[in-house]
Amino acid sequence: MHDLIVIGAGPAGSTSSYIASLLGLKTLIIDFQEFPRFKPCGGGLTVKSLKLLESLDIDIDSIVEKYCKRVYLITYSGVYELVSSEPIITTVSREVFDKHLLQHALDQGVEFMLDKIVSIECRSDEVIVRGLRDIYRAKVLIGADGAFSITAKFLGNHVCMRDCAIAYMSYVEDSHIDYAVLDFTRIKYGYAWIFPKRNSLNIGVGSLRIENYTKVLIDYVSELNLKLRFVRGYPLPIK
Ligand SMILES: Cc1cc2nc3c(=O)[nH]c(=O)nc-3n(C[C@H](O)[C@H](O)[C@H](O)COP(=O)(O)OP(=O)(O)OC[C@H]3O[C@@H](n4cnc5c(N)ncnc54)[C@H](O)[C@@H]3O)c2cc1C
């Protein structure tokens, strides 16, 4: 039996299992996807995220796509330029970033299991986690299984779409800018972003109001005279 099972090997799961293992807990992390895996995301890390990673001794220098020391905020009252000697937004590829964090956890002694969890049973002295491949037992469970969390569902906290924000992202080929843009004039209750990567731009829109914003994003990219590769949307639980 493990001390801890973590469902989901995204940033939340990998980081929490890494910390648990550092604290000496026998930890198992379970995900139904093999890594690296695609996750719709802007891949923009804030100063707070970087500080957290630094405090955990997780070095991401080798996988950073761009450090943005300049950010443009486009608002109805004007365009503001933020400049800093330190990066304001640091961009990564989520495929690479998530694999990097998981590798840190594995190097720290965390075990990984490829399985899709379908049910969770809490007993007084253990948690029983049933997957499509096997049954797992631990003293404690962390649900880090994302927007459609099965852990939340089994705890009676089913995530409804009305409790979610939504964001759509796309990639376009371009590598010429090293600043980020947050545009608050494109979409109601949200913003559009442009985050530069090494060989591309990650462009997206996110809003607190759930709607299909595919066309908003397509129009935005075409106004910028850029060529869109694809559009992916995904909910963000906010309650
Ligand atoms: C379009 C878009 C753009 C975004 N841009 C940014 C950004 O620029 N910066 C930022 O900080 N945040 C951004 N976000 C938010 C960010 O993506 C999420 O907050 C983040 O991914 C949450 O991480 P997590 O580890 O909680 O979950 P996830 O990264 O979603 O990982 C959950 C994991 O759980 C696994 N899983 C789920 N169910 C099961 C199951 N039943 N059994 C086994 N495994 C399971 C999944 O396979 C997955 O690997 C964006 C979100 C969207 C949708």
The ligand as a Gaussian input file, in Angstrom:
#p B3LYP/6-31G(d) Opt

LIG

0 1
 C       -6.685000      27.385000     -23.670000
 C       -6.095000      27.478000     -22.279000
 C       -5.004000      28.311000     -22.049000
 C       -4.423000      28.379000     -20.771000
 N       -3.315000      29.165000     -20.598000
 C       -2.696000      29.195000     -19.397000
 C       -1.483000      29.942000     -19.226000
 O       -0.966000      30.556000     -20.164000
 N       -0.904000      29.932000     -17.998000
 C       -1.438000      29.225000     -16.943000
 O       -0.857000      29.260000     -15.845000
 N       -2.573000      28.497000     -17.086000
 C       -3.202000      28.462000     -18.277000
 N       -4.335000      27.699000     -18.441000
 C       -4.816000      26.916000     -17.306000
 C       -3.965000      25.649000     -17.149000
 O       -3.936000      24.926000     -18.369000
 C       -4.549000      24.764000     -16.043000
 O       -4.749000      25.551000     -14.894000
 C       -3.591000      23.632000     -15.708000
 O       -3.434000      22.761000     -16.802000
 C       -4.133000      22.846000     -14.526000
 O       -3.171000      21.870000     -14.216000
 P       -3.580000      20.553000     -13.447000
 O       -2.331000      19.828000     -13.135000
 O       -4.517000      20.908000     -12.346000
 O       -4.490000      19.731000     -14.501000
 P       -4.155000      19.182000     -15.964000
 O       -2.959000      19.844000     -16.533000
 O       -5.434000      19.248000     -16.718000
 O       -3.775000      17.663000     -15.706000
 C       -4.737000      16.731000     -15.283000
 C       -4.215000      15.341000     -15.624000
 O       -5.116000      14.394000     -15.060000
 C       -5.241000      13.303000     -15.943000
 N       -6.522000      12.650000     -15.669000
 C       -7.756000      13.198000     -15.750000
 N       -8.695000      12.295000     -15.419000
 C       -8.038000      11.141000     -15.122000
 C       -8.468000       9.835000     -14.740000
 N       -9.770000       9.532000     -14.577000
 N       -7.534000       8.884000     -14.532000
 C       -6.210000       9.161000     -14.699000
 N       -5.752000      10.379000     -15.070000
 C       -6.653000      11.360000     -15.274000
 C       -5.173000      13.938000     -17.340000
 O       -4.754000      13.004000     -18.310000
 C       -4.165000      15.059000     -17.128000
 O       -2.851000      14.690000     -17.508000
 C       -4.961000      27.625000     -19.695000
 C       -6.071000      26.806000     -19.919000
 C       -6.640000      26.724000     -21.186000
 C       -7.822000      25.833000     -21.411000

